[in-house]
Amino acid sequence: MNDILIVDDERDIRELISDILKDEGFTTRLAGNSDECMAEINAAPPALMILDIWLKDSRMDGIDILKTVKRDNPDVPIIIISGHGNIEIAVAAIKQGAYDFIEKPFNIDQLTVVITRAMETSRLRRENASLRRRDATTAEMIGASPAFRTLRANLDKVTKSNGRVMLTGQPGSGKEIAARYIHQHSNRAGGPFISVASAAIEPERMEEVLFGRETPERGVEKGLLEQAHNGFVYFDEVADMPLGTQSKILRVLTEQQFTRVGGADKVRVDLRVISSTTRNLAAEIAAGRFRQELYDRLNVVPIAVPPLEERREDIPDLARHFVEHFNKTQGLPLRALSEEAEALMQTMPWPGNIRQLRNVIERMLILGDGSGAIEARELPGQGETAPDEGRVVLSGALATLPLREARELFEREYLLTQINRFGGNISRTATFVGMERSALHRKLKSLGVVTTSKSGGRFAHLEDEEIEEEA
């Protein structure tokens, strides 16, 4: 990409610069006033602009054009030229985002050197943006359980729309991964994905972080909303946003524009918004901590992200995915999972959900004693069994019961665990525990265990009713 837009009200200057650049292998476009300039930019943003500060018979001068272009196309380098140059104009141009300032009459060699450097800067910015987008695509959606398939089907329904999505779910369940999935499969996939960690930003700095600021010393500093222009902004834990900021975000969603802190100009943005929360927003609204109007704006399409407890079938696939990820990113051993380790992981409690599973895998790879398969004893809370024992240690409650009651309690808990591990699938549970399907049904009925549908899967619990037949 070597297309350069030259904007100068003097035709001879435009054509002279154009001829010089063409000899250097660049392609050029020419504009003699602000209207022609903006028309060229709207048609296709150039790789670089050379802009005269004074434009005769134009609606906008060079500084106005500079501010507009840097607002809407921040990665386009702009070189300011002027025959009336002074230090104040140069400083003003640099503060507004100009790459450099050259005074007329200019030295041709100086001009070509500055242009070459600016074009290299533009190329590096494009590459960095591409790498950032590529990094975002590493947040893969992994799973095949009924609850996971329901989630992905719901996400697929909203990818091509422009509707605002509210993701709800427990901490660590994968809400940001779901948000990135929507971004990656949308018509804005080539645009930025900017995550706003509402809980991590100090309340007194929230507006500067979101809207940016303008100061005489540092000029324009863009906020996260401006950085998300033509892409997505993701409000993580939106319930932690201060009330005052909530009202301003509401205005941005309504008007698609805002003013930087300390600034006077309106900044227009084209954004798609995804939000997430672990809280009950209805309760937050009732307590006066969240604005009903903002909730109504953000909650156009609510999607629940299931906890790992409802996706136990996916745990082995997720664990293997994390092993491969840490091998590629950190050089940690590429270890397999033993059957015992898989089975134990599917029965363990995961209050921290996918994030906790990821951390456990990383810890085992770091502290592991080799490249062999990960064994069950390496999981948290699993110690080595003494060689001379080989026996199960009973809990206090179980040890005090008569044999028949203890056996029934053990069988009930064991079968509840296995059914939930296999997502309520009776056939797979029967195969694993070594029973005929009909015999397992009879056993479950005698123990008072019933399977019920929940979030696309089937789960077991204790109840006095008859056991539902598996669909």
C-alpha atoms as one frame of an Amber mdcrd trajectory, in Angstrom:
protein
   0.000   0.000   0.000   1.844   3.112  -1.279  -0.997   5.494  -2.138  -0.274
   9.122  -1.086  -2.836  11.948  -1.041  -1.364  15.426  -1.709  -3.503  18.367
  -0.553  -2.370  21.886  -1.545  -4.229  24.865  -2.986  -1.331  25.595  -5.381
  -1.541  23.383  -8.455   2.167  23.685  -9.270   3.129  22.482  -5.783   0.711
  19.536  -5.939   2.030  18.400  -9.294   5.697  18.934  -8.355   5.358  16.750
  -5.259   3.388  14.185  -7.242   6.085  13.928  -9.928   8.791  13.494  -7.288
   6.855  10.719  -5.539   6.007   8.907  -8.756   9.719   8.797  -9.571  10.187
   7.108  -6.190   7.608   4.437  -7.056   4.600   5.823  -5.167   1.099   6.366
  -6.533  -0.553   9.718  -5.834  -3.924  11.434  -5.645  -4.351  15.216  -5.693
  -6.782  17.603  -3.968  -6.878  21.423  -4.171  -9.314  22.171  -1.326 -10.896
  20.616   1.751 -13.983  19.288  -0.078 -11.849  17.448  -2.643  -9.620  16.176
   0.166 -12.479  14.742   2.227 -14.059  13.193  -0.861 -10.799  11.356  -1.620
 -10.463  10.158   1.967 -14.067   8.972   2.123 -13.577   7.083  -1.127 -10.514
   5.262   0.247  -8.139   6.256   3.059  -4.596   6.779   1.713  -1.455   5.227
   3.126  -0.134   8.755   3.829  -1.178  12.407   3.439   0.842  15.497   2.587
  -1.279  18.416   3.762  -0.874  22.169   3.321  -1.799  24.111   6.451  -3.372
  27.012   4.549  -6.011  26.176   1.936  -7.474  29.110  -0.001 -11.278  29.131
  -0.549 -11.840  26.035   1.621 -14.347  25.263   4.369 -11.589  23.722   6.501
  -7.950  24.595   6.987  -5.161  22.043   7.357  -5.508  21.748  11.136  -9.257
  21.080  10.822  -8.599  18.386   8.216  -5.819  16.930  10.355  -8.127  16.621
  13.381 -10.913  15.038  11.314  -8.658  12.517   9.597  -6.876  11.504  12.805
 -10.254  11.013  14.465 -11.684   8.759  11.765  -8.480   7.217  10.323  -5.923
   7.360  13.150  -3.371   5.110  11.426  -2.898   7.421   8.401   0.373   9.408
   8.865   0.044  13.092   7.918   2.936  15.367   6.956   2.084  19.069   7.274
   3.671  21.572   4.842   3.352  25.365   4.948   4.947  28.466   3.478   3.982
  30.420   6.586   5.568  28.058   9.062   6.395  28.986  12.586   7.050  27.058
  15.743   3.503  27.546  17.085   1.928  26.013  13.954   4.372  23.108  14.010
   3.679  22.392  17.701  -0.095  22.610  17.143   0.109  20.182  14.213   2.230
  17.641  16.105  -0.106  17.796  19.109  -3.069  17.037  16.857  -1.315  13.921
  15.584   0.750  15.048  12.575   3.730  12.822  11.802   6.016  15.758  10.885
   6.071  19.396   9.751   8.028  20.727   6.737   8.319  24.400   5.829   8.134
  25.672   2.245  10.245  25.966   0.214  11.220  22.416   1.079  14.280  20.406
   0.209  13.364  17.495  -2.071  15.745  15.096  -0.339  14.347  16.071   3.060
  10.797  15.528   1.802  11.532  12.053   0.409  13.325  10.974   3.594  10.384
  12.068   5.794   7.874  10.399   3.467   9.840   7.133   3.417   9.994   7.082
   7.226   6.285   7.911   7.525   5.350   5.131   5.096   7.434   2.667   7.126
   5.611   3.830  10.272   2.283   3.268   8.518   3.330  -0.229   7.469   4.406
  -1.143  11.007   1.120   0.155  12.439  -0.862  -1.999  10.008   1.245  -5.048
  10.865   0.837  -4.434  14.613  -2.931  -4.095  14.209  -2.992  -7.324  12.206
  -0.964  -9.106  14.903  -3.301  -7.858  17.631  -6.280  -9.196  15.709  -4.468
 -12.494  15.175  -3.767 -12.751  18.917  -7.468 -12.249  19.582  -8.334 -15.253
  17.394  -6.425 -17.571  19.759  -9.409 -17.405  22.150 -10.977 -20.557  20.704
 -14.351 -22.002  21.617 -13.784 -25.635  22.651 -16.503 -28.164  23.407 -19.199
 -30.532  22.186 -21.546 -30.874  25.162 -25.241 -29.996  24.790 -24.801 -26.858
  26.922 -21.860 -25.739  24.774 -23.723 -26.387  21.510 -26.642 -24.307  22.771
 -24.280 -21.460  23.651 -22.539 -21.494  20.270 -25.860 -21.650  18.420 -27.006
 -18.529  20.293 -23.725 -16.746  19.537 -23.973 -17.650  15.842 -27.393 -16.015
  15.697 -26.008 -12.612  16.728 -22.680 -12.503  14.859 -23.981 -10.867  11.692
 -26.377  -8.441  13.327 -25.434  -5.156  14.953 -27.453  -5.820  18.109 -25.985
  -5.243  21.558 -25.354  -8.439  23.520 -25.349  -8.955  27.289 -23.387 -12.051
  28.413 -24.144 -13.410  31.877 -22.416 -16.195  33.789 -20.148 -17.158  36.645
 -16.585 -15.786  36.924 -14.195 -17.686  34.669 -16.934 -19.320  32.573 -15.652
 -17.843  29.295 -17.698 -14.683  28.724 -14.837 -12.797  27.053 -14.097 -15.779
  24.809 -17.757 -15.721  23.764 -17.498 -11.983  23.056 -14.387 -12.508  20.928
 -16.175 -15.308  19.063 -18.909 -12.851  18.069 -16.238 -10.345  16.929 -14.287
 -12.921  14.907 -17.376 -14.100  13.025 -18.951 -10.672  12.459 -18.659  -8.259
   9.548 -16.397  -6.171  11.822 -13.800  -8.930  12.243 -11.176  -6.726  10.578
 -11.769  -3.960  13.119 -10.477  -3.643  16.678 -11.767  -5.506  19.726 -11.269
  -3.288  22.770 -11.903  -4.781  26.213 -12.859  -2.421  29.035 -12.155  -3.976
  32.447 -14.712  -1.944  34.383 -13.676  -3.403  37.748  -9.959  -2.701  37.209
 -10.210   1.005  36.336 -10.188   3.502  39.193 -13.567   5.312  39.268 -11.963
   8.768  39.135 -10.052   7.785  35.962 -12.907   5.960  34.215 -13.934   8.864
  31.965 -10.371   9.641  30.881  -9.784   5.970  30.076 -13.016   5.653  28.075
 -13.246   9.048  26.368  -9.594  10.135  26.233  -8.358  13.609  27.083  -6.894
  16.773  25.608  -4.236  18.828  27.428  -1.959  21.663  26.296   1.080  19.650
  27.316   0.271  16.293  25.679  -2.314  17.177  23.056  -4.880  14.501  22.146
  -4.801  11.159  23.988  -7.388   8.747  22.644  -9.584   6.754  24.986 -10.747
   3.174  24.602 -13.992   4.108  22.848 -12.104   6.017  20.165  -9.678   3.127
  19.774 -12.661   0.807  19.177 -13.967   2.890  16.232 -15.289   0.625  13.422
 -14.998  -2.399  15.706 -16.207  -3.758  19.045 -16.046  -2.473  22.596 -16.493
  -5.095  25.324 -17.578  -3.855  28.761 -16.374  -6.584  31.126 -18.248  -6.556
  34.462 -20.338  -3.588  33.419 -22.017  -3.488  36.850 -18.761  -2.095  38.281
 -19.003   1.060  36.151 -19.584   4.236  38.254 -23.097   5.726  38.032 -21.815
   9.010  36.572 -19.989   7.176  33.805 -23.066   5.028  33.141 -25.082   8.111
  32.163 -22.345   9.240  29.761 -22.074   5.787  28.191 -25.836   5.874  27.717
 -25.441   9.158  25.830 -22.686   7.672  23.651 -24.905   4.707  22.756 -27.685
   7.116  21.817 -25.679   9.727  19.909 -22.622   7.715  18.779 -20.411  10.651
  19.779 -18.734  12.149  22.851 -16.270  14.815  23.975 -12.829  14.022  25.342
 -12.024  15.142  28.886 -10.650  18.687  28.566 -11.721  18.907  24.916 -14.429
  20.773  23.057 -14.817  18.884  19.766 -17.324  16.081  19.305 -15.739  12.716
  18.468 -17.929  10.423  16.359 -17.562   6.659  16.761 -19.086   3.627  15.072
 -19.150   0.843  17.657 -20.773  -2.472  18.367 -21.167  -3.095  22.093 -20.994
  -6.346  24.069 -21.302  -6.343  27.864 -20.880  -8.978  30.531 -21.716  -9.363
  34.201 -21.606 -11.947  36.976 -24.137  -9.995  39.030 -27.919  -9.881  39.083
 -28.453  -6.552  37.325 -32.124  -6.449  38.306 -30.990  -6.393  41.952 -28.337
  -3.782  41.157 -31.012  -1.588  39.541 -33.331  -2.007  42.531 -30.472  -0.977
  44.839 -29.808   2.146  42.762 -26.347   1.014  41.642 -27.160   0.523  37.954
 -29.251   2.639  35.594 -32.370   1.030  34.169 -31.999   2.999  30.911 -28.462
   1.702  30.344 -29.548  -1.846  31.120 -32.322  -1.554  28.546 -29.790  -0.324
  25.944 -27.221  -3.043  26.643 -29.539  -6.016  27.207 -30.953  -6.218  23.672
 -29.849  -9.852  23.264 -29.158 -11.641  26.598 -27.039 -14.810  26.351 -26.180
 -17.021  29.344 -22.707 -18.616  29.369 -22.945 -21.963  31.219 -20.569 -22.856
  34.076 -18.094 -25.701  33.663 -20.276 -27.819  35.973 -22.821 -27.980  33.144
 -20.110 -28.817  30.589 -18.284 -31.703  32.265 -18.135 -33.624  28.971 -15.955
 -30.817  27.588 -13.328 -30.942  30.350 -10.934 -33.431  28.642 -11.017 -31.473
  25.361 -10.469 -28.187  27.195  -7.596 -29.675  29.201  -5.874 -30.980  26.059
  -6.372 -27.604  24.392  -4.651 -25.837  27.297  -1.763 -28.328  27.233  -1.208
 -27.557  23.538  -1.558 -23.824  24.173   1.080 -23.760  26.917   3.382 -25.919
  24.811   3.202 -23.414  21.937   3.331 -20.220  24.005   5.637 -21.191  26.882
   7.446 -24.295  25.681   5.959 -26.397  28.479   5.870 -30.210  27.989   3.272
 -31.534  25.537   1.773 -34.141  27.862  -1.179 -36.458  27.346  -3.882 -37.052
  29.959  -4.283 -40.444  31.602  -7.786 -41.924  31.706  -7.758 -41.643  35.481
  -6.827 -37.951  35.325  -9.601 -37.256  32.796 -12.164 -39.071  34.917 -11.116
 -37.272  38.085 -11.161 -33.841  36.415 -14.710 -34.518  35.227 -15.852 -35.218
  38.787 -13.956 -32.431  40.600 -15.708 -29.202  41.624 -14.632 -26.208  39.489
 -15.904 -23.056  41.231 -13.499 -20.995  39.111 -14.783 -22.660  35.930 -12.651
 -22.671  32.745 -10.180 -20.161  34.185  -9.510 -22.459  37.126  -9.061 -25.477
  34.827  -6.583 -23.476  32.723  -4.587 -22.511  35.813  -4.520 -26.094  37.087
  -3.195 -27.379  33.744  -0.483 -24.709  33.661   0.552 -25.520  37.239   0.810
 -29.260  36.529   2.906 -28.669  33.399   5.282 -26.375  35.304   5.637 -28.592
  38.373   5.346 -31.942  36.583   8.160 -34.457  36.754   8.453 -35.303  33.071
   6.825 -35.622  29.678   4.699 -38.665  30.438   0.929 -38.580  30.746  -0.594
 -36.389  33.453  -1.714 -38.693  36.263  -4.628 -38.263  38.661  -2.272 -37.902
  41.631  -0.939 -34.626  40.132  -4.313 -32.906  40.395  -4.941 -30.543  43.334
  -5.860 -32.338  46.537  -4.646 -35.718  45.281  -1.682 -37.049  47.237   0.310
 -40.219  46.770  -1.252 -43.311  48.330   1.120 -45.069  50.717   2.499 -48.254
  49.058   1.408 -50.494  51.910  -2.134 -49.209  52.112  -4.006 -49.215  48.787
  -7.261 -48.558  50.592  -9.963 -45.898  50.585 -10.101 -43.557  53.583 -13.728
 -43.203  54.713 -15.243 -39.884  55.692 -16.413 -39.550  59.276 -20.112 -39.613
  58.320 -19.766 -42.711  56.148 -17.685 -44.582  58.715 -20.406 -44.292  61.390
 -23.210 -45.819  59.281 -24.317 -49.456  59.155 -23.047 -51.324  56.071 -26.340
 -51.230  54.143 -26.856 -47.477  54.632 -23.188 -46.736  53.883 -23.371 -48.792
  50.683 -26.537 -46.994  49.535 -25.009 -43.599  50.316 -21.835 -44.468  48.422
 -23.732 -45.846  45.409 -25.998 -42.805  45.286 -23.126 -40.304  45.409 -21.032
 -42.352  42.986 -23.799 -42.641  40.392 -24.795 -38.966  40.775 -21.186 -38.020
  40.076 -20.884 -40.284  37.015 -24.210 -39.217  35.485 -23.313 -35.537  35.828
 -19.828 -36.269  34.481 -21.393 -37.650  31.283 -23.904 -34.805  30.974 -26.837
 -36.963  32.090 -26.262 -39.545  29.339 -27.509 -42.809  30.844 -26.059 -45.029
  28.110 -22.533 -43.645  28.476 -22.785 -43.812  32.273 -23.911 -47.437  32.127
 -20.990 -48.339  29.851 -18.481 -46.677  32.163 -19.792 -48.217  35.413 -20.169
 -51.642  33.791 -23.950 -52.065  34.023 -26.733 -52.721  31.543 -28.756 -49.587
  30.806 -31.975 -51.088  32.153 -30.189 -52.290  35.296 -28.779 -48.808  35.857
 -32.273 -47.321  35.527 -33.566 -49.739  38.157 -30.667 -48.977  40.464 -31.195
 -45.202  40.087 -34.890 -45.590  40.813 -34.210 -47.619  43.964 -31.750 -44.952
  45.161 -34.145 -42.066  44.469 -32.004 -40.489  41.748 -33.769 -38.612  38.938
 -32.315 -37.080  35.756 -33.662 -33.751  34.508 -32.973 -31.473  31.568 -31.056
 -28.267  32.227 -29.421 -25.782  29.839 -29.277 -28.209  26.952 -27.865 -31.087
  29.051 -29.257 -33.622  31.508 -28.265 -33.709  35.151 -28.948 -36.007  38.081
 -30.211 -35.142  41.531 -32.169 -36.686  44.394 -35.952 -36.617  44.191 -38.924
 -38.748  45.133 -40.360 -38.787  41.606 -39.905 -41.464  38.978 -36.747 -41.291
  36.863 -37.353 -39.605  33.523 -36.579 -41.764  30.552 -33.593 -40.621  28.485
 -34.598 -38.994  25.208
